[in-house]
């Protein structure tokens, strides 16, 4: 019996060792894929225009969810710091996911299940983060700052206007640096506590969306059950955020919630990653009225790069959505919002961004407007809306 027990124990240890060492990477590779793999061939004129851009930026990626070394160039996923440098990317929003229901879909989800717990355990994240959503967010915030500390000056985390201005100045003489800023995708990360807005702010978070794929204490998701608007708690959180110059992101919000936010917002708001119903009808995408409403606040509509949002698996579909928004509200309110590494197949990885310039040129978008969309608008928006210090 002792011999059998030792054999069984040995097998269990082998299975656990395999799970901890290999499963997280296997899962990452499985879910974070690209439709068109690098290296990318780009028209000469498009590449020249892309290379001339002084600020390339993207408003949404979920790379911090995965236990991936972002200081190393990886042959899977969409984003890491070496590939950001290769792509001449100036700024990437690193948006934090803390909970996702099993069998997640665009139509109807509840918050009763969670498929993030097991990956956090297998990734050997801090024990405090295994079952606490605020701690999960803080763990991912700390990870980005850790990459900054180990990057030998190649990567910075931006949290203020002063920090962004200093970075922009330094980048004029050194293109071999890049940066990111922190966001939250779904404010269930607050664990229902208003004071956790301050906790996450102190951890560097500067943008938050009320909901993700299910309804929560703040209100209704476009993919939830209730299809309602903001709760009283949601309004409290929104006021506190805007008092602190934190950016409100309406991605994944129900239409009614977006309507209510537009009625009461005192600051510009964004949709960090979205498609538009004008080019692809989907519950995932925003209406013309919401595009106009966000633009009226002085905000940004950031266009995604995946088939369910844009209609097919090509950069041209993202370009068409961008062009649609430009025609509707003007180029000053349009940006990129890829959803890189969001457990979904993306058109290209970050080094494929010149392809979007190529497609925009084909659609007749001017060089000046392309410069705005590819990052100029994000730079201006953050300089106007981040906290000063």
N, C-alpha and C positions, 0 to 999 in steps of 0.2 A: 504493500500500500504506500509506503514511504517513497519507493522508487516511482510509482505512478504519479504520486503527488508532485514530486520534483520535476517529472517530465511535463506534467500539465502546467506547473508554475513557470517552467522554462518557455513553454509555448506561449503562455499569456504574456510573458515579458518580451518575447520576440515580436508578438503582434503589437504590443504597446509601443515598442521602440520604432517599429515600422510606421505606426500611426503618427507618432510625434515627429519623426524625422522626414517622412516623405509625403504623407497625406495632404498637408497644407499646400505644398507646391503643386501636387497633382490637381487639387481642386482649383487653385489659382489658374493653372494652365487650361483647365477644362472650360472655365466660365469666362475668362478674359481673353477673347480671341479677336482677330481682325479679319475683315472680308478680303482686303487686298494687302498682301504682305510686302514689306520692304525688301530690297531697295526700290524707291519710286522713281519713275521716269516723268519728268516735268518739262513742259515747253520752255524754251530758252527765255522768252520774254516774261513768262510768269515767274520763273526762277529769279530773274534779275529784279523784278518788282519785289518779290518776297525778300530777297537778300537786302533790299534797300529799306525795309521796314525797321524802324527804330524800337518798336514795342509790339511784340506778339504776345497775346494773352488768351487764356481760356478760363471760363467761369465754373467749371465743374469736373472733378474726377474723384474717384473713390479708392485711390491707390493705398491709402492708409489702412483700409480694412484688411489688407492682405499682408502677411508676414514676409514681405519682400524687401531686400536691401536696395533702397532707392539710390544708393551711392554707386551701385554697380550697373553696368549695361546688361539688361536681361534680354533673353531671346524669346520672351513671351510677355503678355500684357501689352499695355500701351504707353505707360509713362515711367520714366526714371530720370534721375538728374543728368546722366550722360546723354541720354536721348533728347532731353530738353535743351541741353547745350548744343547738340548737333543740329537741332531744329531752330536755333537762334530764338528760343522762347524766353521772353522776359519774365512772365508771371503765370503761374498756374494756381487756381483755387483748389485746395485740397479739402474736400467736403466729407464729413464724417458720418458714417452709417453706424447706428447702434442696435438696430433691431429690424428684422425682416421676417414676415410670416412664411411658414412652409407653403409650398404650392402657390407662390406669389403670382398674381396675374393683374391685368389692367382693369378688370371689371368689378370684382368684389372680394375683399379681404377683411379679416378681423385680426385683432391683436392678441389672440389667445395663444398662438404658437410663436416660436422664435427659432430661426435657423442660424443665428449668429453665436449662440452659446457654445455649441460644440467646437466650431472653428477656433474660438478664443481659447478654449481649453487645450486643443491640439497644438495651437501655436505657442502654447506656454506663456500667454500674456499674464500680467499680474493677477493673482487670485481675486483681488478686490473687484476686478473688471468682469469676472465670469458671470455674475448674476446682478450687477448693478449698472444701469444704463449710463448714468452720469460718469461713473468710473471708466466705462468703456470709452466714452468721449475723451476723458482726460488722458487715458492711456494713448490714444491716437494723437492727441495734441502733443504730448511729450515725445512721441516718436518723431514727429516732424522737427521739433527743436533739436532732438538728438542727431538727426541727419544734418541739420545746420552746423552743430558743434563739431561734427566729424568731417565736414566737407572741405576743410582747409580753405575756407573763404569763397568757395564756388557757389554756395547756396545760402540764401537768407530767407527768414520768415518775416513777412511784412505785417505790421499791426497798427501803423499810424501814418499820418500824412508826413511827419518828419522823417520817419524811416523810409517811406517810399521816395521822398524827394532826395534823400541821401543816396539811395540805391540808384535812382535814375541818373544822378550826377556821376556816380562811379562808373555806371555802365557806358557812359559816353566814351570813356577811354579804355574800357575793358569789356568786350562782348562775351568773355569767357566766364561770366557769372550769371546766375539765374535765381529765381525767387518763387515763393509761394505764400498764400495766405489761407487762413483756416475758416472753414464753414461747418455748419451742422445740417444734416439732412434729416429733418424730423425732430421736433422738440419734445417728443417723449423722452429725449435725453435729459430733460430737466427733472425727471421722476416726479412731476407734479408740484415742484417747489419753485416759487418765484425767485427765491434767493439764489438758485442755481444759475440764473442768468448772470449774476455777478461772478460766480465760480468759473463759469465757462469763459466769460470775458477776461478774467485774470489769467486764464490759461492760453489766451491769445485768439480766441474765436471772435470773428468780426462779421460773420454772415450766418443767418439761421433761417430755415424754412419751418413753418409750423408743423407740417405733416409729411409723411412719406407714403407708404402703401396701405395704411390703415388709419382709421379714425383714432384720435387720442384726446387728451384733456383740453387741447386748444381748439379742436374742431374737427372738421370733416375732410377726408382725403377724396380726391377724384376717383380713387380706387377702393374706397371703403364701403360702408353700409348705409350710413345715415344721409349722406349728400346734403348736409346742412351747412351752416356757416361757422363763424367764430363763436366760441363760448365766452363767458365772462372772464374766465382765466386767460383765454387767448388774447382778449383785449388788454388785460393787465400786462401780459408778457410783451405784447406789441408796443405798448406805451413805454415800458421800461427799456426795451431795446432801442427805440428811437431816441429816448432821452440820453442814451449812452453812445449814440451814433453807430449802432450796430445795424447792418444792412438786412432788411427783410426780404426774403426770397419766397416767391409764391409758387415755385415748382411743386407739382403734385397736389396743390390745393384744389378743393372742389370749386366749381364755378361760382357757387353762392359765396364761399369764403373769399374768393378773389374780389367779387363785387363789394363785399363788406369792407375788405381791406382798402380797396380803392376809395371808398367813401370816407374813411377816417384817417388814412395815412397823413402824416405831417412831413414825410421825407420821401425822396425817390425810392422806388422799390425795383426789384429785379425778378425775372424768371431765369434761374441759373442754367437750365438745360431743358429745352422744349422744342417740339415741332409746332407747326401752325396748321390750323384747320383749313386754311386757304389753299394749301398744297397737298395735305393728306389728312383726311377726316379720321380722327381718333380721339377717344376720351383722354388720351395722354397729352393732346395738343391744345393750344389756347386759341380762342376765337379772335376775330378782328376787333371786337369791342374791347377785349382785354389787352390786345396789343396796343390799341389807341390809348387805353386807360393808363397802362404802364408808361408809355411814352409821355403822356401828359404830366405825369409826376416827375419827369426828367430821368426815368429809370432806363433799364436795359432789358431787351429780349434777346436771350443768348441761345443760339440755335444748335441743336444736338446733332450727333453724327452716328445714328443707328437706325436700322430699317423701321422699327415700329413707330418712330417719330417722324421719319422723313419719307417713307414709302418704298424705298429700295435700298440696296446695299452700296451705293456709290456716292462719292463726294458731290456729284452733280445734283443729287437730291437735296443735300444740305444747302448747296449754293442756290437752288431754286427757292427754298424757304427763306433764305437771307434776302434774295432779290424781292420776294413778295413783301417782306417787311419794309424794305427800303422804299418800295413803291407806295406802301400804305402810310408810313409815318415819317419817312426820311432816314438817312443813314446814321444820324447821330444817336439812335437808340437801339442799334443792333450790334450783337457781339457773338463770339463763339462760346458754346457751352456743350462740349463734346459728350460728357459722361464716360470719359476714359476709365477703364478698369471698374466699371459698374456692374460686373457680372452679366455682361451682354456683349454681343458681337458688334464691334465698332468698324466703321468704314476703313479707317487706317489707324496706324499708331501716330504718335506725336510727330514723327519725322515726315509724315505724309501731309503736313499742313500746306506746303506749297501747291498741292493738287487743288485745294479749295480756292486759292488765288487764280489758278488756271481756269477753273470752272466759272468763277465770277467774271473773269475777263470775257469768256465766251458769251456770257449773258449781257455783256455791254455795260457792266458796272465800272464806274470810273476809277482811276488809280487813287484819287483822293478818298473816295468812299470805301474802297478796299482797305486802305490804310486805317480808316476809322474802325471798320468791322473786325479786322484782324488783331486789334489790340489798342488802337488809339482811344476808342471810346471807354474801354476799361480803365486805362491810365487816367483819363480825365475824370471819370466817375469816382474812382477811389480817391483821387486828390481832393475832390469836392466833398466826399461823404465819410471817409474814415475819421476816427478821432484824431485830433491834432498831434497829441503825444502818445 
